[in-house]
Amino acid sequence: MNYRIAYQGETMVNWCPEVRGARAATCADVGYTGDTYCKACGAKVETGQEIPATGNHDWDNGKVIKSPSCTQMGQKEYSCNVCGAVKQETFGKAAHDYKTFLTKATGFTDGNRMEQCVACGDMRSNKAIFHVGAVILSHTSYTYNGKPKKPSITLKDTDGKVIDKCNYTVTYEGNTQVGNARATILLKEDYAGVIFRTFEICPEGTSISGKVKAQSEGFQVKWKKRSRNVTGYEVQYSTNKKFARKATVTKTIKKKSAGKLTVRNLKPGKKYYVRVRTYKTVKKKNFCSAWSKSRSVTTGR
């Protein structure tokens, strides 16, 4: 603070200036340096000057007044802590919120895997899943040997492509005994449903023992007996080496203990081809082994 010494008549006065009416400038309002007065006598000594408004608002952190989405910008509003002025700003769109929607294919209908934004419906991908068009078993017939039979299974879609094994599991039933066995294919992952396929387990075959013996207007054939999983035997004889249907006769022997068959009343001096196989009856259906190798015989006169 500045002090001056002034004289009033013969008296020395100690004088001190005083600033009045000063105010700081703000973001919106002008300021003032203040007027200078004599503190002793109160006289105005000097007039102050205006200070321009700063224009520098003291903005708060703002608040979101419109949330952004994948289709529109967001909006935020700020207020000045000093003057209450308001300003708004926009900010960027949000990313798409993609979700995967799966319609599983079945053994009869196609499905699809689609990636779509749940907010605006924008589709990023849409892949068709073709339904099962073919079920291929590595074997449809086996010969009984006491061990479980499990044919490998391949699925193809209607577009001809192999379906990945992660989309199904396979279980087997009745696959250790002679008869119809079943494979159950349980679809999963991109597929849904169940597919069934059957395959046969046939009895063990037999073979002709020795030569087929010629007899008068006939012959006698013997074979190896089978004691397990056999109901009986079938014997075929034919004048045709390839056993053409019209030239072939089939005889059924309904005893598994049988081991021979005599055939009579055939043409004398005629050559015949003979073969034999086993069969087992399961639920009124005959399951037959493969035919034995054929033997030839010429009937006696």
Secondary structure, DSSP 8 states (H G I E B T S, - for coil): ---EEEEETTEEEEE-EEEES-B---SSS-EE--EEEETTT--EEE---EE-------B---EEEE---SSS-EEEEEEBTTT--EEEEEE------EEEEEE-B-SSS-EEEEEEETTT--EEEEEEE--EEEEEES-SEEE--SS-----EEEEETTS-B--GGGEEEEEES-SSSEEEEEEEEE-TTB-EEEEEEEEEE-----B-S--EEEBTEEEEEB----SS--EEEEEEESSTT--GGGEEEEEE--TT--EEEE-S--TT-EEEEEEEEEEEETTEEEE------EEEE-B-
